[in-house]
Structure formats: structure tokens, C-alpha cells
């Protein structure tokens, strides 16, 4: 294609003998469009983006970027493109302005042009009021906006963004998306690698990779059309929805299934009558309702379906006794001040045994502060928190032994092997002797760590890092499980596997507190507290929160619609 800003011709890339990162990729990137680069963890997305920058060379085939061959003219390409890698190299001890100055020096931006360009970019990214703030003190969304500004210091004809939305709340992601969409109106070609499939659905075109192979290239609607008539909503479910989903997924021919509030969303195979069979298995009293397919439905279908509804982890976990009346996790007026700044103010809720409770909110709203106070990592200024009846101030050691914690950022020891991490955390949680060996062997078998026992944790693919973090958190069979954005950046197949385990553990009586920016994950929660500017602004089930914002224009809002509307409503009241 002559007007392509990137032409990829029969490109293959290997790392060593065993790993085929890319295999015979043929594709093109057009100007004035957003091309989504999607696929599971380890599919080859980052490798393909780095090949486009000229930072790596293909083993076979060729790439032409803006008319330059990456093998011969890498320097010409690198001066003409904008590139924002997955872990963008902002200097956290420099201010917003100092980061811009540094990247302007690195890009050779003439000093006479800088003031006008800085002013334009700071206005464009809405960072003009924060030029003196240290980058390390910016919210996740603001960091990504600063990263984008640095990538745009010299207006490129091609902008490469490697998962820019990871760890960013829905409002900031929409802002980021709108900013990038505006760039395409100037003819800039954009490659947007993403784990959020609602973003992929909004792209002009998508390239879908899996295990180094290109499975699909075209408009998102072309892929979504492949599951037309095979996506259903099961409502009016008798009993608890989590075991109902597991039973539905056990029906042969069911491709995928997720919880949506009190309902279940299913993708079926081609066999007639599968939806009705799954509805009977799930205990749905209403007839399955055909619904509009999403890109994620087609994505999972193309990859051969989700992981099913069975959790070997939960099957190997003892059931906790039902205790009526006593919540497992309690927050009573929790407050935290950092100097004059109130990060969390008078947060209160209770979580009974065997429920999932979600803390949602924009970046910097106070949800992580609340979360850390409740798992004993941060001492509250006021109020109290309890886990399994133990006060986190007075009985912190006893409380911590009853909980498992999975951090927002990978918090295991990267230089230790998989086996060494499992052994270390088993010891931290007080396991010894035969019990310790038994639990380590069990985690190794359930999560298939055997072939990678001796591999350093830092070298694991992201999906396996998350599995290892979960295995370490549940090693001691905790009563309460604290999950801080546990699937950030992870592909949908791995996320489904993760939530299969969590849903099944909850049915064994485990109580879960979770923070997440994936609004479809929020649907798994029994109740949600939405936190904004340090205060709880809404509390209820996913369906209750959606019902609060439903109107004639949005009669059936999504969780993302509810999140944004409730935050904007709170802002309007405060104005």
C-alpha cells in the first residue's frame, strides 16, 4: 500500500532457539488512523512496536517506516516518530517542566521553539497547572499524559504507544484517547497497543496477534461480526451467580462467560440450542436474551475460548465456616492525612464472609490509601480497620496472618527463582515442615510452575508473574484476600483464569477486597464503594450503581458509564 506509514513484509523475530516472537507478519499502518495492536500476554505486540522504531531488527522480512528501511535508516526513523514505551522513562524526581526540558534536549528541539511547543502541549494534556509538581507525585493518568507530551515534542508522522492505558482510570483513559484521536485528524498514524478491548473496539483497524502469528487484520466490526447471534444474557438466576457461571461454562460448546451484575454474559459455539442448555445448567429462570456482541467476545472466540469455570486452586482449598453477623473486613471512619492533605476521609463499610467488595475511583482518589490502611501497610490518622475481628492497630500480626495480599505492582523478589519466592512467602506466612512442602508443591502443580521453577521471577511473562503473585498470596489459605489492581496490563484470557480462581475461592468462604480499573471486573463485585477526592461518593451493587445513572439517553448504562457519571455528578455538587 503506497500511502502506508508502516509496511511490514514477512517479518519474523526469534529470541534464542526456543522463542518465536513473530512469525511471518504481513501488515500495514495507515496515516490518520488509530491501529490497535491487541493480543494475549507474550503475543509479540511489544516486539513488533520495537521493530517499527528500529531499536531491533527482524531476523527475516523487512519493515519500511515513513519510507525508511529499519535496517538501513534507523536513525532517520527515530527522529521522525513519537514513541512511548510500556514503561515510559519519566524521571520521577524531576518536575513536569524539567522532564519536558530534558526530552527537548534529547530530541534536539531548538530553544527558540520550545516555549510555544511547551505551552501547546501543556494545554493539550491539561498539565499547565502542574509544571512544578514532581513526576513521581503525579497520578497514573497524569503520568501517561506527560509521557505523551514528551513523545510529541517534535510532531511526528507516526506515534507508537505501547499500552498507554495500563493502570489508568476510565476518565483518564477517555481523556488520553480523545487527545490521541485529535492527532489523527492532523494525518498522524497511531499504533496503540492495548490490553483493554473496549479501546480495541474504538480503533479504526486492529492487528490481532497470538503467539507471534497475525490472526486478524481489519476493522473491529469485521471481527465482531463473526460472533453475531452467539452472544446471550442469562438473567433471573436462581441462587448465587458465581457457581451458576461455573455450571454454564461446563456445558460443552460454551466459548466464554462472564458475570455482569446479577446476570451472566455468554458466548456460545455454533451448535443450535447451546444458550438454552447453558441457561438450564446455570439455573436461569428467564429465556436467554440475544445481545449485541463486543470486540472482547470475538477476541476470546478467535483464540479458542476462555479457560472454563473450574478452579483447581479452590478445589484444594478448605471451606471456611459460615459465621453470621460478624463481618470479615471492617472500615470504621478510616481517615488518613499527609500533612494538610486528606487522602482518605471518614471511609466506612463492612464486608461479610464470602463476598467481593470493590474499591473504585480515579487515579489519586484515595482508594489505594484506604486499601493499604485495611491490610496494615499504612497507619490511619483516624478511625479503625479490622480483619477477621482483629484490630489492625492493636493486633496487626494476628490480622496479617489471616489475610493474603497481592500488590498493584509486581512485589515479589525478581532476583529469586519461582521456587524460592514460593518458599520465602510460605515462611513469611508461618508455614513450616510438611505443611510448607505440601502447599508449595500444590501451588507449583496448580499454576504449572514446574518447567519454570528455576527461572528468575523478573524474567517471567506478565501473566505468569500474576499467577506467581496470586499463588504466594493464597499459600496459607487466608480468610481475606486483598487484591490491588491484580490484573493491570494482563490480557483477557489470563484475566478470566484469574477470576475463575477468585470466584471459586469466594464460594469457599474467602472474602475479597479488590481495586481495579477494569470496569468489567467491577461487575464481579457484590458491592462497590466509589471513592473520589478522599471520600466515598457512592455505595451499592453494580446493578444499583448503574440504575442510579440510567436515563432516557442511556437506558442501559455500562459500569464505565456509571463510574464517569457518578464522578462528574460529585464534581458538579462540589462546584
C-alpha positions as CSV (number, residue, x, y, z in Angstrom):
1,X,0.0,0.0,0.0
2,X,1.8,3.2,-1.2
3,X,0.3,5.6,1.4
4,X,1.1,3.4,4.4
5,X,3.3,5.0,7.1
6,X,4.5,1.5,8.1
7,X,4.7,-1.5,5.7
8,X,5.5,-4.9,7.4
9,X,6.6,-7.6,5.0
10,X,7.0,-11.3,6.0
11,X,8.6,-10.2,9.4
12,X,9.8,-12.9,11.8
13,X,11.8,-12.5,15.0
14,X,13.2,-15.1,17.4
15,X,14.9,-14.8,20.8
16,X,17.2,-17.7,21.1
17,X,16.3,-21.1,19.8
18,X,13.0,-21.6,21.6
19,X,11.1,-18.4,21.4
20,X,9.4,-17.4,18.1
21,X,8.2,-13.9,19.0
22,X,6.9,-13.0,15.5
23,X,6.2,-15.4,12.6
24,X,5.7,-14.1,9.0
25,X,3.8,-10.9,9.8
26,X,2.3,-9.0,6.9
27,X,0.5,-5.7,7.7
28,X,0.4,-2.0,7.1
29,X,-0.3,1.1,9.2
30,X,-2.2,3.9,7.6
31,X,-1.9,7.7,8.2
32,X,-4.7,9.4,10.0
33,X,-5.9,6.2,11.7
34,X,-5.5,4.5,15.1
35,X,-4.4,1.0,14.6
36,X,-5.0,-1.2,17.6
37,X,-2.3,-3.8,18.4
38,X,-4.0,-6.5,20.5
39,X,-3.3,-10.0,21.7
40,X,-2.6,-12.0,24.9
41,X,0.5,-11.6,27.0
42,X,3.5,-12.7,25.1
43,X,1.8,-12.4,21.7
44,X,4.5,-10.3,20.2
45,X,3.0,-6.8,20.5
46,X,5.9,-5.0,22.1
47,X,8.4,-6.8,19.9
48,X,6.6,-5.6,16.8
49,X,6.5,-2.0,18.1
50,X,10.2,-2.1,18.9
51,X,10.9,-3.3,15.3
52,X,9.0,-0.3,14.0
53,X,11.3,2.0,16.0
54,X,14.4,0.5,14.5
55,X,15.6,-0.4,18.0
56,X,15.6,-4.1,16.9
57,X,15.9,-5.7,13.5
58,X,13.9,-8.6,12.2
59,X,15.5,-12.0,11.6
60,X,13.5,-12.3,8.3
61,X,11.5,-9.9,6.2
62,X,11.5,-6.1,6.3
63,X,9.8,-3.0,7.7
64,X,9.5,0.3,6.0
65,X,8.6,3.2,8.3
66,X,7.8,6.6,6.7
67,X,9.7,5.4,3.6
68,X,12.8,4.4,5.5
69,X,14.0,0.8,5.8
70,X,14.6,0.0,9.5
71,X,17.7,-2.0,8.7
72,X,19.4,0.9,6.9
73,X,17.8,4.1,8.2
74,X,17.0,3.5,11.9
75,X,18.3,7.0,12.9
76,X,16.1,8.7,10.3
77,X,13.1,6.8,11.6
78,X,13.8,7.6,15.3
79,X,14.0,11.4,14.6
80,X,10.7,11.3,12.8
81,X,8.4,9.2,15.1
82,X,7.0,9.6,18.6
83,X,7.4,6.5,20.8
84,X,6.0,5.9,24.3
85,X,7.2,2.5,25.6
86,X,5.3,0.4,28.0
87,X,7.4,1.6,31.0
88,X,7.9,5.2,29.9
89,X,11.2,6.6,31.2
90,X,9.9,9.7,33.2
91,X,12.3,10.9,35.8
92,X,10.2,10.9,39.0
93,X,12.5,13.2,40.9
94,X,12.2,15.9,38.2
95,X,9.2,18.1,37.8
96,X,6.8,18.1,34.8
97,X,8.7,21.1,33.3
98,X,12.1,19.6,34.0
99,X,11.1,16.3,32.2
100,X,9.9,18.3,29.2
101,X,13.2,20.3,29.2
102,X,15.2,17.1,29.3
103,X,13.3,15.4,26.5
104,X,13.5,18.5,24.4
105,X,17.3,18.4,24.8
106,X,17.4,14.7,23.9
107,X,15.2,15.4,20.8
108,X,17.3,18.4,19.8
109,X,14.4,20.8,19.9
110,X,15.6,24.3,19.1
111,X,15.4,26.6,22.2
112,X,13.6,29.3,20.3
113,X,10.7,27.0,19.5
114,X,10.4,25.4,23.0
115,X,8.1,28.0,24.8
116,X,5.4,27.8,22.1
117,X,5.6,24.0,21.9
118,X,5.6,23.5,25.7
119,X,2.6,25.8,26.0
120,X,0.7,23.9,23.3
121,X,1.5,20.5,24.8
122,X,0.7,21.5,28.4
123,X,-2.7,22.9,27.3
124,X,-3.3,19.8,25.1
125,X,-2.6,17.5,28.1
126,X,-4.2,19.7,30.7
127,X,-1.0,19.8,32.7
128,X,-0.4,23.5,32.6
129,X,-1.2,23.9,36.3
130,X,1.2,21.1,37.4
131,X,4.5,22.2,35.8
132,X,6.3,22.4,39.2
133,X,5.0,19.0,40.5
134,X,7.4,16.1,40.6
135,X,6.6,13.4,38.1
136,X,6.7,10.8,40.9
137,X,3.8,12.6,42.6
138,X,1.5,12.6,39.6
139,X,-1.5,10.2,39.3
140,X,-1.2,7.3,36.8
141,X,-3.3,9.2,34.3
142,X,-1.2,12.4,34.6
143,X,2.0,10.4,34.2
144,X,0.7,8.9,30.9
145,X,-0.3,12.4,29.7
146,X,3.2,13.7,30.5
147,X,4.7,10.7,28.7
148,X,2.5,11.5,25.7
149,X,3.6,15.2,25.8
150,X,7.3,14.1,25.8
151,X,6.6,11.8,22.8
152,X,5.0,14.7,20.9
153,X,7.7,17.3,21.4
154,X,8.5,17.0,17.7
155,X,5.2,16.5,16.0
156,X,5.6,13.0,14.5
157,X,4.0,11.5,11.4
158,X,3.8,8.2,13.3
159,X,3.1,7.8,17.0
160,X,3.8,4.4,18.7
161,X,2.1,3.8,22.1
162,X,2.8,0.6,23.9
163,X,-0.1,0.0,26.3
164,X,-0.6,3.7,27.4
165,X,-3.8,2.9,29.3
166,X,-2.4,0.4,31.8
167,X,-3.2,1.4,35.4
168,X,-5.2,4.4,34.3
169,X,-8.7,5.0,35.5
170,X,-11.6,5.2,32.9
171,X,-11.9,9.0,33.0
172,X,-8.2,9.5,32.3
173,X,-8.3,6.8,29.6
174,X,-11.1,8.6,27.8
175,X,-9.1,11.8,28.1
176,X,-6.0,10.1,26.7
177,X,-8.0,8.5,23.9
178,X,-9.6,11.8,22.9
179,X,-6.2,13.5,22.8
180,X,-4.7,10.8,20.5
181,X,-7.9,10.8,18.3
182,X,-7.4,14.5,17.8
183,X,-3.9,13.8,16.5
184,X,-5.2,11.5,13.7
185,X,-7.2,14.5,12.3
186,X,-3.8,16.0,11.5
187,X,-2.9,12.9,9.5
188,X,-0.7,11.3,12.1
189,X,-0.7,7.5,12.1
190,X,-1.1,5.9,15.5
191,X,-0.3,2.4,16.8
192,X,-2.0,1.8,20.1
193,X,-1.1,-1.5,21.8
194,X,-3.7,-2.4,24.4
195,X,-5.0,-4.9,26.9
196,X,-8.3,-3.0,27.1
197,X,-10.5,-4.4,24.4
198,X,-13.0,-1.6,24.6
199,X,-10.1,0.5,23.3
200,X,-9.5,-2.0,20.5
201,X,-13.2,-1.8,19.5
202,X,-12.8,2.0,19.1
203,X,-9.8,1.7,16.8
204,X,-10.1,2.3,13.1
205,X,-8.3,-1.0,12.4
206,X,-6.8,-3.8,14.6
207,X,-4.0,-6.2,14.2
208,X,-4.6,-9.3,16.5
209,X,-1.6,-11.3,17.4
210,X,-1.3,-14.6,19.2
211,X,2.0,-16.5,19.8
212,X,3.7,-14.4,17.2
213,X,1.2,-15.0,14.4
214,X,-1.2,-12.4,12.9
215,X,-4.7,-13.9,13.4
216,X,-6.7,-10.9,12.1
217,X,-6.2,-7.6,10.4
218,X,-9.1,-5.3,9.6
219,X,-11.9,-3.2,11.1
220,X,-13.0,-4.3,14.6
221,X,-16.6,-4.6,13.3
222,X,-15.4,-7.3,10.8
223,X,-14.2,-9.5,13.7
224,X,-17.2,-8.7,16.0
225,X,-19.5,-9.8,13.2
226,X,-18.1,-13.3,13.5
227,X,-20.0,-13.9,16.7
228,X,-23.3,-12.2,15.7
229,X,-26.2,-14.3,17.1
230,X,-23.9,-16.2,19.5
231,X,-23.8,-13.8,22.5
232,X,-26.6,-14.1,25.2
233,X,-27.6,-12.6,28.5
234,X,-28.8,-15.0,31.2
235,X,-31.0,-13.3,33.8
236,X,-33.2,-14.1,36.8
237,X,-30.7,-16.7,38.0
238,X,-31.7,-18.9,40.9
239,X,-29.1,-19.0,43.7
240,X,-25.6,-17.5,43.6
241,X,-24.3,-16.3,40.3
242,X,-20.7,-17.5,40.6
243,X,-21.4,-21.2,40.8
244,X,-24.1,-20.6,38.1
245,X,-21.4,-19.2,35.8
246,X,-19.2,-22.2,36.5
247,X,-22.0,-24.6,35.6
248,X,-22.8,-22.7,32.4
249,X,-19.1,-22.8,31.4
250,X,-19.1,-26.6,32.0
251,X,-21.6,-27.1,29.1
252,X,-19.7,-28.4,26.1
253,X,-19.6,-25.8,23.3
254,X,-19.8,-22.7,25.6
255,X,-17.0,-20.5,24.4
256,X,-16.9,-17.8,27.1
257,X,-18.8,-16.4,30.0
258,X,-18.5,-13.5,32.5
259,X,-20.6,-12.1,35.2
260,X,-22.5,-8.8,34.6
261,X,-24.1,-7.6,37.8
262,X,-26.8,-10.2,38.6
263,X,-26.7,-11.6,35.1
264,X,-24.3,-13.7,33.1
265,X,-23.0,-12.9,29.6
266,X,-22.3,-16.0,27.4
267,X,-20.7,-16.6,24.1
268,X,-21.8,-19.9,22.5
269,X,-20.4,-22.1,19.7
270,X,-22.3,-22.7,16.5
271,X,-24.5,-25.5,17.8
272,X,-28.2,-24.6,18.0
273,X,-29.7,-24.7,21.4
274,X,-26.5,-24.2,23.4
275,X,-27.7,-21.0,25.1
276,X,-30.9,-22.8,26.4
277,X,-28.8,-25.7,27.6
278,X,-26.4,-23.3,29.4
279,X,-29.4,-21.4,30.9
280,X,-30.8,-24.6,32.4
281,X,-27.4,-25.6,33.8
282,X,-27.0,-22.1,35.3
283,X,-30.5,-22.1,36.9
284,X,-31.7,-19.2,34.8
285,X,-35.4,-18.9,35.0
286,X,-35.7,-16.4,32.1
287,X,-35.1,-17.3,28.5
288,X,-31.6,-16.4,27.2
289,X,-31.7,-13.0,25.5
290,X,-29.5,-12.3,22.4
291,X,-27.4,-9.2,22.9
292,X,-25.0,-7.1,20.9
293,X,-21.5,-8.7,20.6
294,X,-18.4,-6.8,21.8
295,X,-14.9,-7.0,20.4
296,X,-13.9,-8.9,23.5
297,X,-16.4,-11.7,22.7
298,X,-15.0,-12.1,19.3
299,X,-11.4,-11.9,20.6
300,X,-11.9,-14.8,23.0
301,X,-13.8,-16.8,20.4
302,X,-10.9,-16.4,17.9
303,X,-8.4,-17.6,20.5
304,X,-10.4,-20.7,21.1
305,X,-12.4,-19.7,24.1
306,X,-11.8,-18.9,27.7
307,X,-10.3,-21.2,30.4
308,X,-13.6,-22.6,31.6
309,X,-15.2,-22.4,35.1
310,X,-13.2,-24.9,37.1
311,X,-10.6,-23.8,39.7
312,X,-8.1,-26.5,40.9
313,X,-7.0,-23.9,43.4
314,X,-10.4,-23.6,45.0
315,X,-10.9,-27.4,44.9
316,X,-7.7,-27.7,47.0
317,X,-8.8,-25.0,49.5
318,X,-10.7,-25.8,52.7
319,X,-14.1,-24.3,53.1
320,X,-14.4,-21.7,55.8
321,X,-17.2,-21.9,58.3
322,X,-20.2,-19.6,57.8
323,X,-20.3,-17.0,60.7
324,X,-23.4,-15.0,60.7
325,X,-23.3,-11.4,62.0
326,X,-19.6,-10.8,62.0
327,X,-18.0,-9.0,59.0
328,X,-14.6,-10.3,57.9
329,X,-13.3,-6.8,56.9
330,X,-14.5,-3.6,58.5
331,X,-13.7,0.0,57.9
332,X,-14.9,2.5,60.5
333,X,-14.4,6.1,59.8
334,X,-10.9,5.5,58.3
335,X,-9.1,8.7,57.7
336,X,-5.5,9.4,56.5
337,X,-3.8,12.8,56.3
338,X,-0.5,13.5,54.7
339,X,0.3,16.9,56.2
340,X,-2.6,19.1,55.3
341,X,-3.8,16.8,52.6
342,X,-6.7,14.4,53.4
343,X,-6.0,11.3,51.2
344,X,-9.0,9.5,52.7
345,X,-11.7,10.9,54.9
346,X,-14.2,9.0,57.0
347,X,-14.4,5.8,54.9
348,X,-16.8,3.2,56.4
349,X,-18.1,-0.2,55.1
350,X,-18.3,-3.8,56.2
351,X,-17.7,-7.0,54.1
352,X,-19.3,-10.2,55.2
353,X,-17.7,-13.6,54.6
354,X,-17.8,-14.9,51.0
355,X,-18.3,-11.6,49.2
356,X,-16.2,-9.5,46.8
357,X,-16.1,-5.8,47.6
358,X,-14.7,-3.3,45.1
359,X,-12.9,0.0,45.7
360,X,-13.2,2.1,42.6
361,X,-12.1,5.6,41.8
362,X,-10.0,7.8,39.6
363,X,-6.2,7.8,40.0
364,X,-5.3,9.7,43.2
365,X,-8.8,9.5,44.6
366,X,-7.8,7.7,47.8
367,X,-8.7,4.1,47.1
368,X,-5.2,2.7,47.4
369,X,-4.7,4.7,50.7
370,X,-7.9,3.1,52.0
371,X,-6.8,-0.3,50.8
372,X,-3.3,0.0,52.4
373,X,-4.8,1.0,55.8
374,X,-7.1,-2.0,55.8
375,X,-4.3,-4.5,55.1
376,X,-2.0,-3.0,57.7
377,X,0.5,-1.3,55.4
378,X,-0.5,2.3,56.4
379,X,-1.4,3.6,59.8
380,X,-4.6,5.6,59.8
381,X,-4.8,9.1,61.2
382,X,-8.2,8.4,62.5
383,X,-10.8,5.6,62.6
384,X,-10.1,1.9,62.7
385,X,-9.9,-1.2,60.5
386,X,-10.5,-4.8,61.4
387,X,-9.7,-8.1,59.6
388,X,-11.3,-11.3,60.9
389,X,-12.1,-9.5,64.2
390,X,-8.6,-8.3,64.8
391,X,-7.9,-4.5,65.2
392,X,-5.2,-3.5,62.7
393,X,-3.7,-1.1,65.3
394,X,-3.5,-3.4,68.3
395,X,-3.4,-6.9,66.7
396,X,-1.6,-6.3,63.5
397,X,0.4,-9.5,63.4
398,X,-2.7,-11.7,64.0
399,X,-4.7,-9.7,61.4
400,X,-1.9,-10.1,58.8
401,X,-1.8,-13.9,59.3
402,X,-5.5,-14.0,58.3
403,X,-5.1,-12.1,55.0
404,X,-3.3,-12.6,51.7
405,X,-2.1,-9.6,49.8
406,X,-1.4,-9.1,46.1
407,X,0.1,-5.7,45.3
408,X,-0.6,-3.3,42.5
409,X,2.9,-3.6,41.1
410,X,4.7,-6.9,41.0
411,X,6.0,-7.1,44.5
412,X,7.8,-10.5,44.6
413,X,11.5,-10.8,44.6
414,X,12.7,-10.5,41.0
415,X,16.1,-12.0,41.6
416,X,14.7,-15.1,43.3
417,X,13.5,-18.0,41.3
418,X,9.9,-19.1,41.2
419,X,10.6,-21.9,43.7
420,X,12.5,-19.5,46.0
421,X,9.6,-17.0,46.0
422,X,7.1,-19.7,46.9
423,X,9.4,-21.0,49.7
424,X,10.0,-17.4,51.0
425,X,6.4,-16.4,51.2
426,X,5.4,-19.8,52.7
427,X,7.8,-19.0,55.5
428,X,6.6,-15.4,55.9
429,X,3.0,-16.7,56.4
430,X,4.2,-19.1,59.1
431,X,4.2,-22.4,57.1
432,X,6.8,-25.0,58.2
433,X,7.8,-28.6,57.6
434,X,5.5,-31.0,55.8
435,X,2.7,-28.4,55.5
436,X,5.1,-25.9,53.8
437,X,6.3,-28.6,51.3
438,X,2.7,-29.7,50.6
439,X,1.5,-26.2,49.8
440,X,4.5,-25.3,47.7
441,X,4.1,-28.5,45.6
442,X,0.3,-27.8,45.3
443,X,0.9,-24.2,44.0
444,X,3.5,-25.5,41.6
445,X,1.1,-28.1,40.2
446,X,-2.0,-25.9,40.0
447,X,-0.3,-22.9,38.3
448,X,2.0,-25.1,36.1
449,X,5.2,-23.6,37.5
450,X,7.2,-26.9,37.1
451,X,9.0,-26.0,33.8
452,X,9.9,-22.6,35.2
453,X,10.8,-23.4,38.9
454,X,14.3,-22.2,38.5
455,X,13.5,-19.1,36.4
456,X,14.0,-15.7,38.0
457,X,10.7,-14.1,38.7
458,X,11.6,-10.9,36.9
459,X,12.1,-12.8,33.7
460,X,8.6,-14.3,33.7
461,X,5.9,-13.1,31.2
462,X,3.4,-10.7,32.9
463,X,0.7,-13.4,33.0
464,X,2.9,-15.8,34.9
465,X,4.1,-13.1,37.2
466,X,0.5,-12.5,38.2
467,X,0.0,-16.3,38.7
468,X,3.0,-16.4,41.0
469,X,1.8,-13.4,42.9
470,X,-1.6,-15.0,43.5
471,X,0.0,-18.3,44.4
472,X,2.1,-16.6,47.1
473,X,-0.9,-14.6,48.4
474,X,-3.1,-17.7,48.9
475,X,-0.3,-20.1,50.1
476,X,-1.6,-20.0,53.7
477,X,-5.4,-20.3,52.8
478,X,-6.3,-16.8,54.1
479,X,-9.7,-15.7,55.2
480,X,-9.4,-12.4,53.5
481,X,-7.7,-11.6,50.2
482,X,-6.6,-8.1,49.3
483,X,-6.1,-7.5,45.5
484,X,-4.8,-4.1,44.4
485,X,-5.3,-3.8,40.6
486,X,-4.4,-7.5,40.3
487,X,-4.8,-7.8,36.5
488,X,-3.5,-4.5,35.4
489,X,-2.0,-4.9,31.9
490,X,-3.0,-8.6,31.7
491,X,-4.8,-9.9,28.6
492,X,-8.4,-11.0,28.8
493,X,-7.7,-14.8,28.7
494,X,-5.4,-14.5,31.7
495,X,-7.9,-12.2,33.5
496,X,-10.6,-14.8,33.1
497,X,-8.4,-17.5,34.5
498,X,-7.6,-15.3,37.5
499,X,-11.3,-14.5,38.2
500,X,-12.2,-18.2,37.8
501,X,-10.0,-18.8,40.8
502,X,-11.2,-15.8,42.8
503,X,-14.9,-16.6,42.2
504,X,-14.4,-20.2,43.3
505,X,-12.4,-19.2,46.4
506,X,-15.3,-16.8,47.4
507,X,-17.6,-19.8,47.2
508,X,-15.4,-21.5,49.7
509,X,-15.9,-18.5,52.1
510,X,-12.9,-16.3,51.3
511,X,-13.7,-12.6,51.5
512,X,-12.1,-10.3,48.8
513,X,-11.3,-6.6,48.7
514,X,-10.3,-5.5,45.2
515,X,-9.3,-2.3,43.4
516,X,-9.5,-2.3,39.7
517,X,-9.6,0.0,36.6
518,X,-11.3,-2.8,34.5
519,X,-15.0,-1.9,34.7
520,X,-16.0,-5.4,33.5
521,X,-14.1,-6.8,36.6
522,X,-16.2,-4.5,38.8
523,X,-19.2,-6.5,37.7
524,X,-17.9,-9.5,39.7
525,X,-18.2,-7.5,42.9
526,X,-21.2,-7.9,45.3
527,X,-20.9,-4.3,46.3
528,X,-18.8,-1.3,45.3
529,X,-17.6,1.8,47.1
530,X,-16.8,4.6,44.6
531,X,-14.2,7.0,46.1
532,X,-13.4,10.4,44.8
533,X,-11.3,13.2,46.4
534,X,-10.8,11.1,49.5
535,X,-14.5,10.5,50.2
536,X,-16.9,7.7,49.4
537,X,-19.5,9.2,47.0
538,X,-21.5,6.0,46.2
539,X,-22.0,2.6,47.7
540,X,-24.0,-0.3,46.2
541,X,-24.1,-3.3,43.9
542,X,-23.0,-2.9,40.3
543,X,-26.6,-3.0,39.2
544,X,-27.7,-0.4,41.8
545,X,-24.9,2.0,40.7
546,X,-25.8,1.6,37.0
547,X,-29.5,2.1,37.8
548,X,-28.6,5.4,39.6
549,X,-27.3,6.9,36.3
550,X,-29.7,5.4,33.8
551,X,-31.7,8.0,31.9
552,X,-33.5,8.3,28.5
553,X,-30.2,8.8,26.7
554,X,-28.5,5.9,28.5
555,X,-31.3,3.4,29.5
556,X,-28.8,0.5,29.9
557,X,-25.5,2.1,31.1
558,X,-22.3,0.2,31.5
559,X,-20.2,0.2,34.7
560,X,-17.9,2.7,32.9
561,X,-20.8,5.0,32.2
562,X,-21.8,4.8,35.8
563,X,-18.3,5.4,37.1
564,X,-17.9,8.6,34.9
565,X,-21.4,9.9,35.6
566,X,-21.1,9.5,39.4
567,X,-17.7,11.2,39.5
568,X,-18.9,14.0,37.3
569,X,-22.1,14.3,39.4
570,X,-19.9,14.6,42.6
571,X,-17.8,17.3,40.9
572,X,-21.0,19.3,39.9
573,X,-22.3,19.2,43.5
574,X,-18.9,20.4,44.8
575,X,-18.7,23.3,42.3
